[in-house]
């Protein structure tokens, strides 16, 4: 009777402990979400609620159109204010996930009488989804290594600088919602892999569909998951759960992806998706083999195995032949330019300079890793080791995710964003396991009770690993049961646990000695980890407050005189909006196209979409040409104003002079008369007295340095740190109409074309009169 009462009390304590643990876990997750949201608000607190960077302005403009005109008008919107005179079909060329998400949030808020503006919703979309991404990280890590590791990984992701750089308030870009979709899709895949539930498999396909709608990086998912499935098959870990996790994703996910207009039939015709189809065929061949093995005798199975392998290989070869035939006609073999740049880092610089010219497409430096993931770079190897103790399907997927993301982040600095969740998850696992071992070691340094058991408390069972041994409360475990375990006669439960890890019986006291560290070493280890986490928090707060909070459209600098604010971009766009006609066309380098269209509401020739290389090369050729030739090019495009960004007065390095060589390279790729060597002196790019005549006479040089010598009398360029080469010149085909306060943005107007017919008639009439006057004083010899 006493044993029954003790057992009932113990079970009641367990239920209470689980309930309190669940409440504490939920409260911790709520705090993590608040942390993820609030740490991204420095840009609003320090500056103002404004859209950042370049691409977000286009997304904001599209969201405005969606909120005003509705979903049907959005799908059929032809934008005639971009890429003049070509235009752009917006509904068929954008990933609509971000726009539809923010538009839905705006509609819901207004429907419940919370009248927020579209701009406010767009500004705070990224911080909101960063909290969602943290919770998704908890779910994914929990499936692999438990609640503790999940909470630790979610906390780390909420603060990691690499993710903050793309999700601060105002960073309204596709990655704002895509990272959440990426992590959540991985969670549902692992959840299906662990449970074999068709319900989670369906949710996984729907989550993948949302990822396809949100970002072109969805190809990472549809290649990483097949790689993991193939890895499981090769290592002999095939199961029905693996089939359920993968097959619905390929079939349903591909069908849903084809519904997105910007993807369409590319979901089945491009090489980025072929790996998933090939693994799909292999998976079915393996499933058929296992099915036949369960029906036939070993002798018949060998015969059937030969037949199945023959047919399977034939199908694989046929599928490969069909895929090769589909892509053979393409010069890139069905790969997009960005995908080829990832597979071959030198491809873009050789063949597609427009991709290589983007700063975020450059390879990262080692300091970039320390800046974006900080101490996580040192914790990740420990997390990898923990994933192998023991190795499960979920932990092997996390390791594969990390390895692939490390490679891609080394090719393109933008993909540090994809590495960040993997690094946070593995680091969270490492910290959780380390704290687990150290705190357990401290706990077992307590004095023991008289019966030789740990004082009141804990018995370590032979669990999954020496670093993650399961701690079981011994309130209802009798001394006799403990003795049975120590004598090598384990219970059925213990035998299953040993069978899971493939180990021999281990005595509890021996297991205890393997897991316990000295008290002093444990205390020092805990202190070291706390200091390490503190340094990480300090770095993340600094990165959020200083490095990534400043909007690129408003620049600041500090000197001994205090803080200086440079608001030249908005000043120039306001001038265009108020002082030019609505139908006027503005030419600039493509970096500023989105902002000009969104903030000045004027038609641009090229913008940040960069879908037409020839059109961009035309603008680059005009900027690289002499003034008269440039005027003819711009005049043929109906351009009325030309905008250039110049940083020579205040020392702003990201101006058009520093980007000019990319204009030359892109223009020279389409128009061979533009040669890069004509703008270099002994292989060096200079705009001082050593600059080449071609450089000092091109339109870009003249528009940037016109009247520049008047600022200080010398023409000293603070961005390049030397005096310019050609100081005194006049413009014949362009006239300056506006220069901002700090000379950062300069706007010029094309002078009207002279009336050539009137000039020719005037020239003819004056020459005829002159000849008549000359002939009047001469006598006609025929008279």
ABEGO torsion letter per residue (X at the ends): XAAAAAAAAAAAAAAAAAAAAAAAAAAAAAAAAAAAAAAAAAAAAABBBBBBEAAAAAAAAAAAAAAAAEAAAAAABBBAABGOAAEBBAAAABBAAAAAAAAAAAAAAAAAGBBBBAAAAAAAAAAAAAAAAAAAAAAAAAAAAEAAAAAAAAAAAAABAAAAAAABBGBBBAAAAAAAAAAAAAAAAAAAAAAGBAAAAAAAAAAAAAAAAABAAAAAAAAAAAAAAAAAAAAGABBAAAAAAAAAAAAAAAAAAAABAAAEAAAAABAAAAAAAAAAAAAAAAAAAAAAAAABBAAAAAAAAAAAAAAAAAAAAAAAAAAAAAAAABAAGGBBAAAAAAABAAAAAAABAAAAABAAABBBBAAAAAAAAEAAAAAAAAAAAAAAOBBBAAAAAAAAAAAAAAAAAAABAAAAAAAAAAAAAAAAAAAAAAAAAAAAAAAAABBBBAAGBBBGBBBBBBBABAAABBBBBAAABBAAAAAAAAAGBBBAAAAAAAAAAGBBBBBAAAAAAAABBBAAAAAAAAAAAAAAAAAAAAAAAAAAAAAAABBAABBBBBBAAEBBBBAAAAAAAAAAAAABBAABBBBBBAAAAAAAAAAAGBBBABBAAGABAAAAAAAAAAAABBAAAAAAAAAAAGBABBBBBBAAAAGBAABAAAAAAAAAAAAAAABAABBAAAABBGGBBBABAABBAAAAABAAAAAAABGAAAAAGAGBBAAAGBBBABABBBBAABBBABBBAAGABBBBBBBBBBBAAAAAAAAAAAAAAAAAAAAAABBBAAX
